[in-house]
Amino acid sequence: MNWNHWFRQIHRWPSVAFTAAVTVDIIAALQGKSTVWVGLLARLPLCLLMLTDLYLFLLPDAARRRGRWE
């Protein structure tokens, strides 16, 4: 298995966690029970998504510079 496959797999799971956290945040806001920690619940998966997304975003440029397309 190569690094690209691992980064794509790692990128998928925080996206699921982020979607769940945003759903919980919306439900809490609609019920009027929103607190600060519920609002911050989505920040950790979002930070992980940002890091893996930057790698995946720059991957085609790096492959082009190496002379091959992955």
CHARMM internal coordinates of N, CA and C (Angstrom, degrees):
IC EDIT
DIST 1 N 1 CA 1.4524
DIST 1 CA 1 C 1.5317
ANGL 1 N 1 CA 1 C 109.75
DIST 1 C 2 N 1.2989
ANGL 1 CA 1 C 2 N 115.93
DIHE 1 N 1 CA 1 C 2 N 139.28
DIST 2 N 2 CA 1.4559
ANGL 1 C 2 N 2 CA 118.25
DIHE 1 CA 1 C 2 N 2 CA -178.92
DIST 2 CA 2 C 1.5270
ANGL 2 N 2 CA 2 C 111.18
DIHE 1 C 2 N 2 CA 2 C -99.20
DIST 2 C 3 N 1.3203
ANGL 2 CA 2 C 3 N 115.07
DIHE 2 N 2 CA 2 C 3 N 172.78
DIST 3 N 3 CA 1.4723
ANGL 2 C 3 N 3 CA 121.23
DIHE 2 CA 2 C 3 N 3 CA -177.13
DIST 3 CA 3 C 1.5198
ANGL 3 N 3 CA 3 C 112.45
DIHE 2 C 3 N 3 CA 3 C -62.74
DIST 3 C 4 N 1.3093
ANGL 3 CA 3 C 4 N 116.50
DIHE 3 N 3 CA 3 C 4 N -36.40
DIST 4 N 4 CA 1.4593
ANGL 3 C 4 N 4 CA 119.83
DIHE 3 CA 3 C 4 N 4 CA -177.59
DIST 4 CA 4 C 1.5249
ANGL 4 N 4 CA 4 C 110.91
DIHE 3 C 4 N 4 CA 4 C -61.86
DIST 4 C 5 N 1.3135
ANGL 4 CA 4 C 5 N 115.82
DIHE 4 N 4 CA 4 C 5 N -42.18
DIST 5 N 5 CA 1.4662
ANGL 4 C 5 N 5 CA 119.38
DIHE 4 CA 4 C 5 N 5 CA 179.16
DIST 5 CA 5 C 1.5311
ANGL 5 N 5 CA 5 C 110.48
DIHE 4 C 5 N 5 CA 5 C -63.68
DIST 5 C 6 N 1.3176
ANGL 5 CA 5 C 6 N 116.79
DIHE 5 N 5 CA 5 C 6 N -42.40
DIST 6 N 6 CA 1.4671
ANGL 5 C 6 N 6 CA 119.97
DIHE 5 CA 5 C 6 N 6 CA 179.79
DIST 6 CA 6 C 1.5248
ANGL 6 N 6 CA 6 C 111.54
DIHE 5 C 6 N 6 CA 6 C -64.17
DIST 6 C 7 N 1.3170
ANGL 6 CA 6 C 7 N 117.17
DIHE 6 N 6 CA 6 C 7 N -41.85
DIST 7 N 7 CA 1.4638
ANGL 6 C 7 N 7 CA 119.36
DIHE 6 CA 6 C 7 N 7 CA 179.46
DIST 7 CA 7 C 1.5201
ANGL 7 N 7 CA 7 C 111.50
DIHE 6 C 7 N 7 CA 7 C -65.38
DIST 7 C 8 N 1.3110
ANGL 7 CA 7 C 8 N 116.75
DIHE 7 N 7 CA 7 C 8 N -36.74
DIST 8 N 8 CA 1.4675
ANGL 7 C 8 N 8 CA 119.16
DIHE 7 CA 7 C 8 N 8 CA 177.09
DIST 8 CA 8 C 1.5215
ANGL 8 N 8 CA 8 C 111.32
DIHE 7 C 8 N 8 CA 8 C -66.04
DIST 8 C 9 N 1.3374
ANGL 8 CA 8 C 9 N 116.78
DIHE 8 N 8 CA 8 C 9 N -40.04
DIST 9 N 9 CA 1.4639
ANGL 8 C 9 N 9 CA 120.19
DIHE 8 CA 8 C 9 N 9 CA 177.22
DIST 9 CA 9 C 1.5282
ANGL 9 N 9 CA 9 C 111.28
DIHE 8 C 9 N 9 CA 9 C -65.96
DIST 9 C 10 N 1.3146
ANGL 9 CA 9 C 10 N 116.12
DIHE 9 N 9 CA 9 C 10 N -43.39
DIST 10 N 10 CA 1.4712
ANGL 9 C 10 N 10 CA 120.46
DIHE 9 CA 9 C 10 N 10 CA 179.02
DIST 10 CA 10 C 1.5198
ANGL 10 N 10 CA 10 C 110.03
DIHE 9 C 10 N 10 CA 10 C -64.59
DIST 10 C 11 N 1.3268
ANGL 10 CA 10 C 11 N 117.11
DIHE 10 N 10 CA 10 C 11 N -34.55
DIST 11 N 11 CA 1.4639
ANGL 10 C 11 N 11 CA 121.36
DIHE 10 CA 10 C 11 N 11 CA -179.18
DIST 11 CA 11 C 1.5391
ANGL 11 N 11 CA 11 C 111.31
DIHE 10 C 11 N 11 CA 11 C -69.11
DIST 11 C 12 N 1.3272
ANGL 11 CA 11 C 12 N 116.77
DIHE 11 N 11 CA 11 C 12 N -32.52
DIST 12 N 12 CA 1.4635
ANGL 11 C 12 N 12 CA 120.12
DIHE 11 CA 11 C 12 N 12 CA -177.73
DIST 12 CA 12 C 1.5206
ANGL 12 N 12 CA 12 C 112.75
DIHE 11 C 12 N 12 CA 12 C -66.40
DIST 12 C 13 N 1.3107
ANGL 12 CA 12 C 13 N 117.49
DIHE 12 N 12 CA 12 C 13 N -44.08
DIST 13 N 13 CA 1.4713
ANGL 12 C 13 N 13 CA 119.85
DIHE 12 CA 12 C 13 N 13 CA -173.39
DIST 13 CA 13 C 1.5181
ANGL 13 N 13 CA 13 C 113.65
DIHE 12 C 13 N 13 CA 13 C -69.13
DIST 13 C 14 N 1.3298
ANGL 13 CA 13 C 14 N 121.25
DIHE 13 N 13 CA 13 C 14 N -41.84
DIST 14 N 14 CA 1.4680
ANGL 13 C 14 N 14 CA 118.31
DIHE 13 CA 13 C 14 N 14 CA 173.19
DIST 14 CA 14 C 1.5248
ANGL 14 N 14 CA 14 C 112.98
DIHE 13 C 14 N 14 CA 14 C -64.09
DIST 14 C 15 N 1.3303
ANGL 14 CA 14 C 15 N 117.27
DIHE 14 N 14 CA 14 C 15 N -27.39
DIST 15 N 15 CA 1.4603
ANGL 14 C 15 N 15 CA 118.08
DIHE 14 CA 14 C 15 N 15 CA 177.53
DIST 15 CA 15 C 1.5230
ANGL 15 N 15 CA 15 C 110.76
DIHE 14 C 15 N 15 CA 15 C -68.40
DIST 15 C 16 N 1.3296
ANGL 15 CA 15 C 16 N 117.13
DIHE 15 N 15 CA 15 C 16 N -35.56
DIST 16 N 16 CA 1.4654
ANGL 15 C 16 N 16 CA 120.66
DIHE 15 CA 15 C 16 N 16 CA 175.24
DIST 16 CA 16 C 1.5285
ANGL 16 N 16 CA 16 C 109.76
DIHE 15 C 16 N 16 CA 16 C -66.81
DIST 16 C 17 N 1.3322
ANGL 16 CA 16 C 17 N 116.83
DIHE 16 N 16 CA 16 C 17 N -44.08
DIST 17 N 17 CA 1.4650
ANGL 16 C 17 N 17 CA 120.66
DIHE 16 CA 16 C 17 N 17 CA 179.13
DIST 17 CA 17 C 1.5289
ANGL 17 N 17 CA 17 C 111.38
DIHE 16 C 17 N 17 CA 17 C -64.52
DIST 17 C 18 N 1.3300
ANGL 17 CA 17 C 18 N 116.93
DIHE 17 N 17 CA 17 C 18 N -38.11
DIST 18 N 18 CA 1.4579
ANGL 17 C 18 N 18 CA 120.43
DIHE 17 CA 17 C 18 N 18 CA 178.52
DIST 18 CA 18 C 1.5276
ANGL 18 N 18 CA 18 C 110.95
DIHE 17 C 18 N 18 CA 18 C -65.46
DIST 18 C 19 N 1.3200
ANGL 18 CA 18 C 19 N 116.65
DIHE 18 N 18 CA 18 C 19 N -42.74
DIST 19 N 19 CA 1.4629
ANGL 18 C 19 N 19 CA 120.23
DIHE 18 CA 18 C 19 N 19 CA 178.53
DIST 19 CA 19 C 1.5197
ANGL 19 N 19 CA 19 C 110.94
DIHE 18 C 19 N 19 CA 19 C -62.16
DIST 19 C 20 N 1.3307
ANGL 19 CA 19 C 20 N 116.85
DIHE 19 N 19 CA 19 C 20 N -42.49
DIST 20 N 20 CA 1.4620
ANGL 19 C 20 N 20 CA 120.50
DIHE 19 CA 19 C 20 N 20 CA 178.18
DIST 20 CA 20 C 1.5259
ANGL 20 N 20 CA 20 C 111.48
DIHE 19 C 20 N 20 CA 20 C -64.69
DIST 20 C 21 N 1.3278
ANGL 20 CA 20 C 21 N 117.62
DIHE 20 N 20 CA 20 C 21 N -40.97
DIST 21 N 21 CA 1.4662
ANGL 20 C 21 N 21 CA 121.15
DIHE 20 CA 20 C 21 N 21 CA -179.58
DIST 21 CA 21 C 1.5248
ANGL 21 N 21 CA 21 C 111.41
DIHE 20 C 21 N 21 CA 21 C -66.28
DIST 21 C 22 N 1.3127
ANGL 21 CA 21 C 22 N 117.08
DIHE 21 N 21 CA 21 C 22 N -39.44
DIST 22 N 22 CA 1.4672
ANGL 21 C 22 N 22 CA 119.98
DIHE 21 CA 21 C 22 N 22 CA 177.87
DIST 22 CA 22 C 1.5245
ANGL 22 N 22 CA 22 C 110.09
DIHE 21 C 22 N 22 CA 22 C -67.12
DIST 22 C 23 N 1.3189
ANGL 22 CA 22 C 23 N 117.22
DIHE 22 N 22 CA 22 C 23 N -38.15
DIST 23 N 23 CA 1.4635
ANGL 22 C 23 N 23 CA 120.92
DIHE 22 CA 22 C 23 N 23 CA 177.14
DIST 23 CA 23 C 1.5186
ANGL 23 N 23 CA 23 C 110.93
DIHE 22 C 23 N 23 CA 23 C -62.56
DIST 23 C 24 N 1.3246
ANGL 23 CA 23 C 24 N 117.24
DIHE 23 N 23 CA 23 C 24 N -44.20
DIST 24 N 24 CA 1.4658
ANGL 23 C 24 N 24 CA 121.79
DIHE 23 CA 23 C 24 N 24 CA 177.41
DIST 24 CA 24 C 1.5265
ANGL 24 N 24 CA 24 C 110.18
DIHE 23 C 24 N 24 CA 24 C -62.33
DIST 24 C 25 N 1.3216
ANGL 24 CA 24 C 25 N 116.65
DIHE 24 N 24 CA 24 C 25 N -41.09
DIST 25 N 25 CA 1.4622
ANGL 24 C 25 N 25 CA 121.24
DIHE 24 CA 24 C 25 N 25 CA 179.08
DIST 25 CA 25 C 1.5280
ANGL 25 N 25 CA 25 C 111.34
DIHE 24 C 25 N 25 CA 25 C -63.10
DIST 25 C 26 N 1.3104
ANGL 25 CA 25 C 26 N 117.02
DIHE 25 N 25 CA 25 C 26 N -43.47
DIST 26 N 26 CA 1.4638
ANGL 25 C 26 N 26 CA 120.54
DIHE 25 CA 25 C 26 N 26 CA 179.54
DIST 26 CA 26 C 1.5230
ANGL 26 N 26 CA 26 C 111.10
DIHE 25 C 26 N 26 CA 26 C -65.65
DIST 26 C 27 N 1.3237
ANGL 26 CA 26 C 27 N 117.25
DIHE 26 N 26 CA 26 C 27 N -43.08
DIST 27 N 27 CA 1.4651
ANGL 26 C 27 N 27 CA 120.73
DIHE 26 CA 26 C 27 N 27 CA 178.94
DIST 27 CA 27 C 1.5252
ANGL 27 N 27 CA 27 C 110.68
DIHE 26 C 27 N 27 CA 27 C -62.98
DIST 27 C 28 N 1.3308
ANGL 27 CA 27 C 28 N 116.87
DIHE 27 N 27 CA 27 C 28 N -42.50
DIST 28 N 28 CA 1.4661
ANGL 27 C 28 N 28 CA 120.26
DIHE 27 CA 27 C 28 N 28 CA 178.78
DIST 28 CA 28 C 1.5243
ANGL 28 N 28 CA 28 C 111.22
DIHE 27 C 28 N 28 CA 28 C -65.03
DIST 28 C 29 N 1.3184
ANGL 28 CA 28 C 29 N 116.89
DIHE 28 N 28 CA 28 C 29 N -38.07
DIST 29 N 29 CA 1.4670
ANGL 28 C 29 N 29 CA 119.91
DIHE 28 CA 28 C 29 N 29 CA 179.02
DIST 29 CA 29 C 1.5260
ANGL 29 N 29 CA 29 C 111.21
DIHE 28 C 29 N 29 CA 29 C -67.71
DIST 29 C 30 N 1.3236
ANGL 29 CA 29 C 30 N 117.02
DIHE 29 N 29 CA 29 C 30 N -38.95
DIST 30 N 30 CA 1.4641
ANGL 29 C 30 N 30 CA 120.27
DIHE 29 CA 29 C 30 N 30 CA 179.26
DIST 30 CA 30 C 1.5296
ANGL 30 N 30 CA 30 C 111.89
DIHE 29 C 30 N 30 CA 30 C -67.43
DIST 30 C 31 N 1.3231
ANGL 30 CA 30 C 31 N 116.38
DIHE 30 N 30 CA 30 C 31 N -31.34
DIST 31 N 31 CA 1.4577
ANGL 30 C 31 N 31 CA 120.26
DIHE 30 CA 30 C 31 N 31 CA 178.75
DIST 31 CA 31 C 1.5250
ANGL 31 N 31 CA 31 C 112.55
DIHE 30 C 31 N 31 CA 31 C -85.48
DIST 31 C 32 N 1.3125
ANGL 31 CA 31 C 32 N 117.32
DIHE 31 N 31 CA 31 C 32 N -6.49
DIST 32 N 32 CA 1.4547
ANGL 31 C 32 N 32 CA 121.44
DIHE 31 CA 31 C 32 N 32 CA -179.49
DIST 32 CA 32 C 1.5166
ANGL 32 N 32 CA 32 C 113.39
DIHE 31 C 32 N 32 CA 32 C 77.99
DIST 32 C 33 N 1.3100
ANGL 32 CA 32 C 33 N 117.54
DIHE 32 N 32 CA 32 C 33 N 18.04
DIST 33 N 33 CA 1.4640
ANGL 32 C 33 N 33 CA 121.95
DIHE 32 CA 32 C 33 N 33 CA -178.80
DIST 33 CA 33 C 1.5230
ANGL 33 N 33 CA 33 C 111.99
DIHE 32 C 33 N 33 CA 33 C -109.55
DIST 33 C 34 N 1.2902
ANGL 33 CA 33 C 34 N 116.46
DIHE 33 N 33 CA 33 C 34 N 21.15
DIST 34 N 34 CA 1.4531
ANGL 33 C 34 N 34 CA 120.39
DIHE 33 CA 33 C 34 N 34 CA -177.56
DIST 34 CA 34 C 1.5294
ANGL 34 N 34 CA 34 C 110.53
DIHE 33 C 34 N 34 CA 34 C -70.25
DIST 34 C 35 N 1.3135
ANGL 34 CA 34 C 35 N 115.89
DIHE 34 N 34 CA 34 C 35 N 131.40
DIST 35 N 35 CA 1.4574
ANGL 34 C 35 N 35 CA 122.23
DIHE 34 CA 34 C 35 N 35 CA 175.75
DIST 35 CA 35 C 1.5277
ANGL 35 N 35 CA 35 C 108.74
DIHE 34 C 35 N 35 CA 35 C -123.21
DIST 35 C 36 N 1.3056
ANGL 35 CA 35 C 36 N 115.39
DIHE 35 N 35 CA 35 C 36 N 174.83
DIST 36 N 36 CA 1.4623
ANGL 35 C 36 N 36 CA 119.46
DIHE 35 CA 35 C 36 N 36 CA -177.73
DIST 36 CA 36 C 1.5249
ANGL 36 N 36 CA 36 C 110.87
DIHE 35 C 36 N 36 CA 36 C -65.04
DIST 36 C 37 N 1.3286
ANGL 36 CA 36 C 37 N 118.24
DIHE 36 N 36 CA 36 C 37 N -41.55
DIST 37 N 37 CA 1.4677
ANGL 36 C 37 N 37 CA 119.49
DIHE 36 CA 36 C 37 N 37 CA -176.93
DIST 37 CA 37 C 1.5251
ANGL 37 N 37 CA 37 C 111.39
DIHE 36 C 37 N 37 CA 37 C -67.96
DIST 37 C 38 N 1.3229
ANGL 37 CA 37 C 38 N 117.61
DIHE 37 N 37 CA 37 C 38 N -29.39
DIST 38 N 38 CA 1.4622
ANGL 37 C 38 N 38 CA 119.40
DIHE 37 CA 37 C 38 N 38 CA 176.53
DIST 38 CA 38 C 1.5267
ANGL 38 N 38 CA 38 C 109.47
DIHE 37 C 38 N 38 CA 38 C -68.35
DIST 38 C 39 N 1.3100
ANGL 38 CA 38 C 39 N 116.83
DIHE 38 N 38 CA 38 C 39 N -38.88
DIST 39 N 39 CA 1.4554
ANGL 38 C 39 N 39 CA 120.39
DIHE 38 CA 38 C 39 N 39 CA 176.93
DIST 39 CA 39 C 1.5187
ANGL 39 N 39 CA 39 C 113.10
DIHE 38 C 39 N 39 CA 39 C -66.95
DIST 39 C 40 N 1.3224
ANGL 39 CA 39 C 40 N 116.19
DIHE 39 N 39 CA 39 C 40 N -31.27
DIST 40 N 40 CA 1.4647
ANGL 39 C 40 N 40 CA 120.73
DIHE 39 CA 39 C 40 N 40 CA 179.63
DIST 40 CA 40 C 1.5239
ANGL 40 N 40 CA 40 C 112.90
DIHE 39 C 40 N 40 CA 40 C -85.85
DIST 40 C 41 N 1.3074
ANGL 40 CA 40 C 41 N 116.46
DIHE 40 N 40 CA 40 C 41 N -6.39
DIST 41 N 41 CA 1.4617
ANGL 40 C 41 N 41 CA 121.81
DIHE 40 CA 40 C 41 N 41 CA -176.61
DIST 41 CA 41 C 1.5275
ANGL 41 N 41 CA 41 C 112.07
DIHE 40 C 41 N 41 CA 41 C -59.29
DIST 41 C 42 N 1.2989
ANGL 41 CA 41 C 42 N 117.48
DIHE 41 N 41 CA 41 C 42 N -33.31
DIST 42 N 42 CA 1.4618
ANGL 41 C 42 N 42 CA 121.27
DIHE 41 CA 41 C 42 N 42 CA -176.48
DIST 42 CA 42 C 1.5247
ANGL 42 N 42 CA 42 C 113.01
DIHE 41 C 42 N 42 CA 42 C -85.10
DIST 42 C 43 N 1.3080
ANGL 42 CA 42 C 43 N 118.15
DIHE 42 N 42 CA 42 C 43 N -6.93
DIST 43 N 43 CA 1.4732
ANGL 42 C 43 N 43 CA 120.16
DIHE 42 CA 42 C 43 N 43 CA -174.71
DIST 43 CA 43 C 1.5293
ANGL 43 N 43 CA 43 C 113.62
DIHE 42 C 43 N 43 CA 43 C -69.34
DIST 43 C 44 N 1.3249
ANGL 43 CA 43 C 44 N 118.84
DIHE 43 N 43 CA 43 C 44 N -40.40
DIST 44 N 44 CA 1.4641
ANGL 43 C 44 N 44 CA 120.18
DIHE 43 CA 43 C 44 N 44 CA -178.30
DIST 44 CA 44 C 1.5280
ANGL 44 N 44 CA 44 C 111.69
DIHE 43 C 44 N 44 CA 44 C -63.99
DIST 44 C 45 N 1.3372
ANGL 44 CA 44 C 45 N 119.28
DIHE 44 N 44 CA 44 C 45 N -51.66
DIST 45 N 45 CA 1.4711
ANGL 44 C 45 N 45 CA 117.05
DIHE 44 CA 44 C 45 N 45 CA 177.13
DIST 45 CA 45 C 1.5298
ANGL 45 N 45 CA 45 C 112.57
DIHE 44 C 45 N 45 CA 45 C -62.32
DIST 45 C 46 N 1.3224
ANGL 45 CA 45 C 46 N 116.80
DIHE 45 N 45 CA 45 C 46 N -31.12
DIST 46 N 46 CA 1.4552
ANGL 45 C 46 N 46 CA 119.56
DIHE 45 CA 45 C 46 N 46 CA 179.49
DIST 46 CA 46 C 1.5294
ANGL 46 N 46 CA 46 C 110.96
DIHE 45 C 46 N 46 CA 46 C -66.75
DIST 46 C 47 N 1.3196
ANGL 46 CA 46 C 47 N 117.24
DIHE 46 N 46 CA 46 C 47 N -38.46
DIST 47 N 47 CA 1.4689
ANGL 46 C 47 N 47 CA 120.45
DIHE 46 CA 46 C 47 N 47 CA 177.00
DIST 47 CA 47 C 1.5257
ANGL 47 N 47 CA 47 C 111.16
DIHE 46 C 47 N 47 CA 47 C -65.91
DIST 47 C 48 N 1.3296
ANGL 47 CA 47 C 48 N 117.26
DIHE 47 N 47 CA 47 C 48 N -41.38
DIST 48 N 48 CA 1.4646
ANGL 47 C 48 N 48 CA 120.33
DIHE 47 CA 47 C 48 N 48 CA 177.04
DIST 48 CA 48 C 1.5280
ANGL 48 N 48 CA 48 C 110.84
DIHE 47 C 48 N 48 CA 48 C -64.86
DIST 48 C 49 N 1.3127
ANGL 48 CA 48 C 49 N 116.38
DIHE 48 N 48 CA 48 C 49 N -39.09
DIST 49 N 49 CA 1.4644
ANGL 48 C 49 N 49 CA 120.01
DIHE 48 CA 48 C 49 N 49 CA 177.43
DIST 49 CA 49 C 1.5250
ANGL 49 N 49 CA 49 C 111.20
DIHE 48 C 49 N 49 CA 49 C -63.27
DIST 49 C 50 N 1.3244
ANGL 49 CA 49 C 50 N 116.69
DIHE 49 N 49 CA 49 C 50 N -39.50
DIST 50 N 50 CA 1.4517
ANGL 49 C 50 N 50 CA 119.90
DIHE 49 CA 49 C 50 N 50 CA -179.69
DIST 50 CA 50 C 1.5289
ANGL 50 N 50 CA 50 C 111.01
DIHE 49 C 50 N 50 CA 50 C -62.96
DIST 50 C 51 N 1.3189
ANGL 50 CA 50 C 51 N 116.70
DIHE 50 N 50 CA 50 C 51 N -43.26
DIST 51 N 51 CA 1.4653
ANGL 50 C 51 N 51 CA 119.86
DIHE 50 CA 50 C 51 N 51 CA -178.80
DIST 51 CA 51 C 1.5234
ANGL 51 N 51 CA 51 C 112.05
DIHE 50 C 51 N 51 CA 51 C -65.47
DIST 51 C 52 N 1.3252
ANGL 51 CA 51 C 52 N 116.81
DIHE 51 N 51 CA 51 C 52 N -47.11
DIST 52 N 52 CA 1.4589
ANGL 51 C 52 N 52 CA 118.91
DIHE 51 CA 51 C 52 N 52 CA -179.92
DIST 52 CA 52 C 1.5226
ANGL 52 N 52 CA 52 C 111.34
DIHE 51 C 52 N 52 CA 52 C -70.39
DIST 52 C 53 N 1.3269
ANGL 52 CA 52 C 53 N 117.13
DIHE 52 N 52 CA 52 C 53 N -32.21
DIST 53 N 53 CA 1.4551
ANGL 52 C 53 N 53 CA 120.37
DIHE 52 CA 52 C 53 N 53 CA 179.64
DIST 53 CA 53 C 1.5283
ANGL 53 N 53 CA 53 C 111.22
DIHE 52 C 53 N 53 CA 53 C -68.38
DIST 53 C 54 N 1.3083
ANGL 53 CA 53 C 54 N 117.28
DIHE 53 N 53 CA 53 C 54 N -37.17
DIST 54 N 54 CA 1.4642
ANGL 53 C 54 N 54 CA 119.67
DIHE 53 CA 53 C 54 N 54 CA 176.87
DIST 54 CA 54 C 1.5230
ANGL 54 N 54 CA 54 C 110.97
DIHE 53 C 54 N 54 CA 54 C -61.72
DIST 54 C 55 N 1.3220
ANGL 54 CA 54 C 55 N 116.64
DIHE 54 N 54 CA 54 C 55 N -41.14
DIST 55 N 55 CA 1.4630
ANGL 54 C 55 N 55 CA 120.40
DIHE 54 CA 54 C 55 N 55 CA 177.57
DIST 55 CA 55 C 1.5336
ANGL 55 N 55 CA 55 C 110.04
DIHE 54 C 55 N 55 CA 55 C -63.14
DIST 55 C 56 N 1.3338
ANGL 55 CA 55 C 56 N 116.21
DIHE 55 N 55 CA 55 C 56 N -48.42
DIST 56 N 56 CA 1.4580
ANGL 55 C 56 N 56 CA 119.44
DIHE 55 CA 55 C 56 N 56 CA -178.27
DIST 56 CA 56 C 1.5282
ANGL 56 N 56 CA 56 C 112.00
DIHE 55 C 56 N 56 CA 56 C -66.98
DIST 56 C 57 N 1.3141
ANGL 56 CA 56 C 57 N 117.12
DIHE 56 N 56 CA 56 C 57 N -30.82
DIST 57 N 57 CA 1.4552
ANGL 56 C 57 N 57 CA 121.00
DIHE 56 CA 56 C 57 N 57 CA 178.56
DIST 57 CA 57 C 1.5331
ANGL 57 N 57 CA 57 C 111.16
DIHE 56 C 57 N 57 CA 57 C -68.77
DIST 57 C 58 N 1.3257
ANGL 57 CA 57 C 58 N 116.70
DIHE 57 N 57 CA 57 C 58 N -39.31
DIST 58 N 58 CA 1.4585
ANGL 57 C 58 N 58 CA 120.76
DIHE 57 CA 57 C 58 N 58 CA -177.63
DIST 58 CA 58 C 1.5241
ANGL 58 N 58 CA 58 C 113.14
DIHE 57 C 58 N 58 CA 58 C -86.26
DIST 58 C 59 N 1.3052
ANGL 58 CA 58 C 59 N 118.14
DIHE 58 N 58 CA 58 C 59 N -8.31
DIST 59 N 59 CA 1.4563
ANGL 58 C 59 N 59 CA 122.57
DIHE 58 CA 58 C 59 N 59 CA -176.94
DIST 59 CA 59 C 1.5271
ANGL 59 N 59 CA 59 C 113.62
DIHE 58 C 59 N 59 CA 59 C -58.63
DIST 59 C 60 N 1.3297
ANGL 59 CA 59 C 60 N 121.10
DIHE 59 N 59 CA 59 C 60 N -46.47
DIST 60 N 60 CA 1.4683
ANGL 59 C 60 N 60 CA 119.06
DIHE 59 CA 59 C 60 N 60 CA 179.17
DIST 60 CA 60 C 1.5304
ANGL 60 N 60 CA 60 C 113.07
DIHE 59 C 60 N 60 CA 60 C -61.90
DIST 60 C 61 N 1.3204
ANGL 60 CA 60 C 61 N 117.71
DIHE 60 N 60 CA 60 C 61 N -37.26
DIST 61 N 61 CA 1.4614
ANGL 60 C 61 N 61 CA 119.82
DIHE 60 CA 60 C 61 N 61 CA 178.35
DIST 61 CA 61 C 1.5253
ANGL 61 N 61 CA 61 C 111.39
DIHE 60 C 61 N 61 CA 61 C -66.57
DIST 61 C 62 N 1.3155
ANGL 61 CA 61 C 62 N 116.59
DIHE 61 N 61 CA 61 C 62 N -40.54
DIST 62 N 62 CA 1.4647
ANGL 61 C 62 N 62 CA 120.02
DIHE 61 CA 61 C 62 N 62 CA 178.45
DIST 62 CA 62 C 1.5240
ANGL 62 N 62 CA 62 C 110.73
DIHE 61 C 62 N 62 CA 62 C -65.93
DIST 62 C 63 N 1.3262
ANGL 62 CA 62 C 63 N 117.41
DIHE 62 N 62 CA 62 C 63 N -39.57
DIST 63 N 63 CA 1.4630
ANGL 62 C 63 N 63 CA 120.41
DIHE 62 CA 62 C 63 N 63 CA 178.50
DIST 63 CA 63 C 1.5228
ANGL 63 N 63 CA 63 C 110.93
DIHE 62 C 63 N 63 CA 63 C -66.11
DIST 63 C 64 N 1.3200
ANGL 63 CA 63 C 64 N 116.83
DIHE 63 N 63 CA 63 C 64 N -39.02
DIST 64 N 64 CA 1.4616
ANGL 63 C 64 N 64 CA 120.65
DIHE 63 CA 63 C 64 N 64 CA 178.81
DIST 64 CA 64 C 1.5206
ANGL 64 N 64 CA 64 C 110.73
DIHE 63 C 64 N 64 CA 64 C -63.96
DIST 64 C 65 N 1.3237
ANGL 64 CA 64 C 65 N 116.27
DIHE 64 N 64 CA 64 C 65 N -38.15
DIST 65 N 65 CA 1.4804
ANGL 64 C 65 N 65 CA 119.52
DIHE 64 CA 64 C 65 N 65 CA 179.85
DIST 65 CA 65 C 1.5332
ANGL 65 N 65 CA 65 C 110.93
DIHE 64 C 65 N 65 CA 65 C -69.09
DIST 65 C 66 N 1.3326
ANGL 65 CA 65 C 66 N 116.32
DIHE 65 N 65 CA 65 C 66 N -32.07
DIST 66 N 66 CA 1.4655
ANGL 65 C 66 N 66 CA 120.07
DIHE 65 CA 65 C 66 N 66 CA 178.23
DIST 66 CA 66 C 1.5251
ANGL 66 N 66 CA 66 C 111.28
DIHE 65 C 66 N 66 CA 66 C -78.57
DIST 66 C 67 N 1.3310
ANGL 66 CA 66 C 67 N 116.48
DIHE 66 N 66 CA 66 C 67 N -11.44
DIST 67 N 67 CA 1.4504
ANGL 66 C 67 N 67 CA 119.51
DIHE 66 CA 66 C 67 N 67 CA 176.46
DIST 67 CA 67 C 1.5202
ANGL 67 N 67 CA 67 C 113.82
DIHE 66 C 67 N 67 CA 67 C 92.95
DIST 67 C 68 N 1.3098
ANGL 67 CA 67 C 68 N 118.23
DIHE 67 N 67 CA 67 C 68 N 12.82
DIST 68 N 68 CA 1.4532
ANGL 67 C 68 N 68 CA 119.54
DIHE 67 CA 67 C 68 N 68 CA 177.53
DIST 68 CA 68 C 1.5216
ANGL 68 N 68 CA 68 C 109.51
DIHE 67 C 68 N 68 CA 68 C -143.67
DIST 68 C 69 N 1.2770
ANGL 68 CA 68 C 69 N 116.23
DIHE 68 N 68 CA 68 C 69 N 158.79
DIST 69 N 69 CA 1.4764
ANGL 68 C 69 N 69 CA 122.70
DIHE 68 CA 68 C 69 N 69 CA 179.62
DIST 69 CA 69 C 1.5060
ANGL 69 N 69 CA 69 C 108.40
DIHE 68 C 69 N 69 CA 69 C -111.87
DIST 69 C 70 N 1.3372
ANGL 69 CA 69 C 70 N 116.90
DIHE 69 N 69 CA 69 C 70 N 123.44
DIST 70 N 70 CA 1.4671
ANGL 69 C 70 N 70 CA 120.48
DIHE 69 CA 69 C 70 N 70 CA -178.02
DIST 70 CA 70 C 1.4810
ANGL 70 N 70 CA 70 C 111.13
DIHE 69 C 70 N 70 CA 70 C -100.06
END
COOR INIT
IC SEED 1 N 1 CA 1 C
IC BUILD
